[in-house]
Amino acid sequence: MDRAIDLRSDTVTQPTDGMRQAMLNAPVGDDVYGEDPTVNRLEARMAEMLGQEAGLFVTSGTLSNLLAILTHCQRGEEYIAGARAHAYLEEAGGGAVLASVQPQPVENEPDGTLDLDKVVAVIKPDDFHFAVTRLLCLENTFFGIPLPLHYLTNVQVLGRQHDLRTHLDGARVFNAAVRGDVPVSTITSGFQSVSACLSKGLGAPVGSVLTGSREFIAQARRWRKMLGGAARQVGVLAAAGSYALDHHISRLSDDHEQAERLAELLATVDEAKVHETPQRTNMVFVSFPSDQLTDLRDHLKERGILITAKENPVRFVTHLDVAPTDIELTVQAIKNYFRTGGA
Ligand SMILES: *Cc1c(COP(=O)(O)O)cnc(C)c1O
């Protein structure tokens, strides 16, 4: 089979030739000594872009969020996060297990925000019966939805009023910035820490950067060492990240256009219910007749098209390796499936 059309996630991209060349040519050193120039450059650059003082290159977004929890909170304190947020639901309980920090979930609103009245309602009073509420974690984009800028301002006000630190899980924050046509720092600079992924829409094979104040990052560096996450000549990987920052940010608008096009075309398929969104980035959520999901997935797979179809809604994600014709081919294959009577 030729290259598959893989719409399962934006994590499936192959490093481009230019990216591989940058990795090949990267000057490197021992990053545990702080001597890898390519890592140092990436960390400083990401921090500057996000309006933060310093950065720390880590293997994954999960490690980055965990380091943020470990660094902001003491054992026995608590962090607030969305009930559907990655940092609550999809990080194997690391905050509780490894940081001994209690998560306090708050249900996410349909637009991805946390209702700030609901947040205030779960902040614990100063009473020894309760964990000390220390940190508020937000996620942007949330299931592909950029959080509104005025909402982010309100979050910072709330943080100051209630002496809460704020962390942004910005795995896809560059998608939010491009979609909103603002510098990414407009979104991120008010947070005490921000994590951004290089291995999602930006197309690097690995890595996230955690950013925050110099003091915060110095402490996070100690935690990273403790967790076995300090690495040596890791500039070969950081080079891919730097390359992505140079070449793969503005092109995210292509992914957003492709997703919009996919949504438009799928809206013409009777059996497909495209979920509406206040603002679309690179994801489309679609419900199909649930008894046909597995069969539809297999039908598409036989035609070289990969989707995750465990349950409704199905998430389609566009990225660097999705060509405009792939969108047409996918919709055509879905139409054919239903036209021939489905299962
Ligand atoms: C992917 C993702 C992460 C974690 O990143 P990994 O590199 O997969 O550990 C964290 N938060 C969000 C919102 C993500 O989408």
Ligand as a Chemical Component Dictionary entry (heavy atoms), coordinates in Angstrom:
data_LIG
# 
_chem_comp.id                   LIG 
_chem_comp.type                 NON-POLYMER 
_chem_comp.pdbx_formal_charge   0 
_chem_comp.three_letter_code    LIG 
# 
loop_
_chem_comp_atom.comp_id 
_chem_comp_atom.atom_id 
_chem_comp_atom.alt_atom_id 
_chem_comp_atom.type_symbol 
_chem_comp_atom.charge 
_chem_comp_atom.model_Cartn_x 
_chem_comp_atom.model_Cartn_y 
_chem_comp_atom.model_Cartn_z 
_chem_comp_atom.pdbx_ordinal 
LIG C1 C1 C 0 -1.003 15.075 23.551 1  
LIG C2 C2 C 0 -1.410 15.916 24.688 2  
LIG C3 C3 C 0 -0.687 15.936 25.875 3  
LIG C4 C4 C 0 0.439  14.990 26.182 4  
LIG O1 O1 O 0 1.404  14.890 25.264 5  
LIG P1 P1 P 0 2.234  13.531 25.110 6  
LIG O2 O2 O 0 3.429  14.031 24.409 7  
LIG O3 O3 O 0 1.377  12.613 24.309 8  
LIG O4 O4 O 0 2.531  13.014 26.456 9  
LIG C5 C5 C 0 -1.102 16.784 26.873 10 
LIG N1 N1 N 0 -2.161 17.567 26.723 11 
LIG C6 C6 C 0 -2.882 17.575 25.607 12 
LIG C7 C7 C 0 -4.043 18.495 25.496 13 
LIG C8 C8 C 0 -2.542 16.747 24.546 14 
LIG O5 O5 O 0 -3.273 16.744 23.438 15 
# 
loop_
_chem_comp_bond.comp_id 
_chem_comp_bond.atom_id_1 
_chem_comp_bond.atom_id_2 
_chem_comp_bond.value_order 
_chem_comp_bond.pdbx_ordinal 
LIG C1 C2 SING 1  
LIG C2 C3 SING 2  
LIG C2 C8 DOUB 3  
LIG C3 C4 SING 4  
LIG C3 C5 DOUB 5  
LIG C4 O1 SING 6  
LIG O1 P1 SING 7  
LIG P1 O2 DOUB 8  
LIG P1 O3 SING 9  
LIG P1 O4 SING 10 
LIG C5 N1 SING 11 
LIG N1 C6 DOUB 12 
LIG C6 C7 SING 13 
LIG C6 C8 SING 14 
LIG C8 O5 SING 15 
# 
